[in-house]
Amino acid sequence: MPQTREHLLLARQVEVPAIVVCLNKVDAMDDEELLELVEMEMRELLNKYEFPGDEIPIVRVSALKADESKS
């Protein structure tokens, strides 16, 4: 997650007041435990950069499924 770390660092430096985390490509993963592990790691990273990791919403999405549903 090097890019995620950079984004969080930049968000902290420019004093972004609130963020939402989007986990993409969850349709490619069948392992719920692995998804939960990724969420836990993300919350730890948020806390490291002084964001309220336990309060920030983490939304699971599938860009592929969204793209397929275009009319």
C-alpha positions in Angstrom: 0.0 0.0 0.0 2.8 2.5 -0.7 0.5 4.7 -2.8 -2.1 4.7 -0.1 0.5 5.8 2.4 1.4 8.7 0.1 -2.2 9.7 -0.3 -2.8 9.7 3.5 0.4 11.7 4.1 -0.6 14.3 1.5 -4.1 14.5 2.9 -2.7 15.1 6.4 -0.3 17.7 5.1 -3.0 19.7 3.3 -5.3 19.3 6.3 -8.1 17.4 4.5 -10.9 17.5 7.2 -12.6 14.2 6.3 -12.1 11.1 4.1 -13.8 8.0 3.0 -11.9 4.8 2.1 -12.9 2.9 -1.0 -11.8 -0.7 -1.3 -12.0 -1.5 -5.0 -12.1 -4.9 -6.8 -13.7 -6.7 -3.9 -15.5 -8.9 -6.5 -12.2 -10.4 -7.3 -11.8 -11.7 -3.8 -13.8 -14.6 -2.3 -12.1 -14.6 1.0 -14.0 -12.6 3.6 -11.3 -13.0 6.2 -8.7 -11.4 3.8 -11.0 -8.5 3.1 -11.4 -8.0 6.9 -7.6 -8.1 7.2 -7.2 -5.4 4.5 -9.8 -3.3 6.4 -7.9 -3.7 9.7 -4.6 -2.8 8.1 -6.2 0.3 6.5 -7.6 1.4 9.8 -4.2 1.0 11.4 -2.7 3.1 8.6 -5.3 5.8 9.1 -4.5 5.9 12.8 -0.8 6.2 12.0 -1.5 9.3 10.0 -3.7 10.7 12.7 -7.1 10.1 11.1 -9.8 8.5 13.2 -9.3 5.0 11.7 -12.1 3.4 13.8 -14.7 6.0 12.6 -13.9 6.5 8.9 -16.2 4.6 6.6 -14.6 1.9 4.4 -16.8 1.2 1.4 -16.3 -2.0 -0.6 -16.9 -1.5 -4.3 -16.5 -3.2 -7.6 -15.7 -0.9 -10.5 -16.1 -3.7 -13.0 -19.7 -4.4 -11.8 -20.5 -0.7 -11.8 -19.1 -0.4 -15.4 -21.1 -3.4 -16.5 -24.4 -1.9 -15.3 -24.1 1.2 -17.6 -27.2 1.7 -19.8 
